[in-house]
Amino acid sequence: MPDQFVVPQFIDAEDRIFGPITARQFIILMVVFLVDFILFRLLSFVTFLLIGIPFLALGGVVAFVRINGAPFHYFFLNLIQTFKKPRLRVWSREYSDAELKELMKILPLAPSTQFIRKEFAGTSRLQELTLVVNTGGVYTPEE
């Protein structure tokens, strides 16, 4: 009877450290609270409200929101990558249809590949090749 192996499941689930909060979420929240505390100390209260509260909301979104089962920062990185290099290719139509047909007639067709028929390797030839492979090239068949 073959051995039975335990297949790991839920490998994409993150470890929880404080109740429902994962380590990644905890670190993100700690950084956001630290930056908000520094902003609170450095800026006036009104300026802090205009900058700190949206920053806190953005940190909460990055920490807790999941899009299609992936964390928000993956979605954001994919969005940036999509804007940098879009997948939509637009053909620049420099030639008219008639000009393209003329160019197709002018361009030579690719030469057809001719197949060379090799003779059948008999069993003796296969045995020689096996010996060459097994000996690592030390054995050389006599020709």
MODELLER restraints for C-alpha pairs under 7 A, 6 or more apart:
rsr = mdl.restraints
at = mdl.atoms
rsr.add(forms.Gaussian(group=physical.xy_distance, feature=features.Distance(at['CA:14:A'], at['CA:22:A']), mean=6.29, stdev=0.5))
rsr.add(forms.Gaussian(group=physical.xy_distance, feature=features.Distance(at['CA:15:A'], at['CA:22:A']), mean=5.77, stdev=0.5))
rsr.add(forms.Gaussian(group=physical.xy_distance, feature=features.Distance(at['CA:15:A'], at['CA:23:A']), mean=6.94, stdev=0.5))
rsr.add(forms.Gaussian(group=physical.xy_distance, feature=features.Distance(at['CA:16:A'], at['CA:22:A']), mean=4.36, stdev=0.5))
rsr.add(forms.Gaussian(group=physical.xy_distance, feature=features.Distance(at['CA:16:A'], at['CA:23:A']), mean=6.64, stdev=0.5))
rsr.add(forms.Gaussian(group=physical.xy_distance, feature=features.Distance(at['CA:17:A'], at['CA:23:A']), mean=6.09, stdev=0.5))
rsr.add(forms.Gaussian(group=physical.xy_distance, feature=features.Distance(at['CA:25:A'], at['CA:63:A']), mean=4.82, stdev=0.5))
rsr.add(forms.Gaussian(group=physical.xy_distance, feature=features.Distance(at['CA:25:A'], at['CA:64:A']), mean=6.89, stdev=0.5))
rsr.add(forms.Gaussian(group=physical.xy_distance, feature=features.Distance(at['CA:28:A'], at['CA:59:A']), mean=6.86, stdev=0.5))
rsr.add(forms.Gaussian(group=physical.xy_distance, feature=features.Distance(at['CA:28:A'], at['CA:63:A']), mean=6.06, stdev=0.5))
rsr.add(forms.Gaussian(group=physical.xy_distance, feature=features.Distance(at['CA:29:A'], at['CA:59:A']), mean=6.59, stdev=0.5))
rsr.add(forms.Gaussian(group=physical.xy_distance, feature=features.Distance(at['CA:29:A'], at['CA:63:A']), mean=6.93, stdev=0.5))
rsr.add(forms.Gaussian(group=physical.xy_distance, feature=features.Distance(at['CA:32:A'], at['CA:56:A']), mean=6.29, stdev=0.5))
rsr.add(forms.Gaussian(group=physical.xy_distance, feature=features.Distance(at['CA:32:A'], at['CA:59:A']), mean=5.93, stdev=0.5))
rsr.add(forms.Gaussian(group=physical.xy_distance, feature=features.Distance(at['CA:36:A'], at['CA:52:A']), mean=5.59, stdev=0.5))
rsr.add(forms.Gaussian(group=physical.xy_distance, feature=features.Distance(at['CA:39:A'], at['CA:48:A']), mean=6.28, stdev=0.5))
rsr.add(forms.Gaussian(group=physical.xy_distance, feature=features.Distance(at['CA:39:A'], at['CA:52:A']), mean=6.75, stdev=0.5))
rsr.add(forms.Gaussian(group=physical.xy_distance, feature=features.Distance(at['CA:40:A'], at['CA:48:A']), mean=5.72, stdev=0.5))
rsr.add(forms.Gaussian(group=physical.xy_distance, feature=features.Distance(at['CA:62:A'], at['CA:72:A']), mean=5.39, stdev=0.5))
rsr.add(forms.Gaussian(group=physical.xy_distance, feature=features.Distance(at['CA:62:A'], at['CA:73:A']), mean=6.11, stdev=0.5))
rsr.add(forms.Gaussian(group=physical.xy_distance, feature=features.Distance(at['CA:65:A'], at['CA:71:A']), mean=6.49, stdev=0.5))
rsr.add(forms.Gaussian(group=physical.xy_distance, feature=features.Distance(at['CA:65:A'], at['CA:72:A']), mean=5.69, stdev=0.5))
rsr.add(forms.Gaussian(group=physical.xy_distance, feature=features.Distance(at['CA:66:A'], at['CA:72:A']), mean=5.26, stdev=0.5))
rsr.add(forms.Gaussian(group=physical.xy_distance, feature=features.Distance(at['CA:67:A'], at['CA:75:A']), mean=6.84, stdev=0.5))
rsr.add(forms.Gaussian(group=physical.xy_distance, feature=features.Distance(at['CA:128:A'], at['CA:141:A']), mean=6.30, stdev=0.5))
rsr.add(forms.Gaussian(group=physical.xy_distance, feature=features.Distance(at['CA:131:A'], at['CA:139:A']), mean=6.64, stdev=0.5))
rsr.add(forms.Gaussian(group=physical.xy_distance, feature=features.Distance(at['CA:132:A'], at['CA:138:A']), mean=6.79, stdev=0.5))
rsr.add(forms.Gaussian(group=physical.xy_distance, feature=features.Distance(at['CA:132:A'], at['CA:139:A']), mean=5.31, stdev=0.5))
rsr.add(forms.Gaussian(group=physical.xy_distance, feature=features.Distance(at['CA:132:A'], at['CA:140:A']), mean=6.52, stdev=0.5))
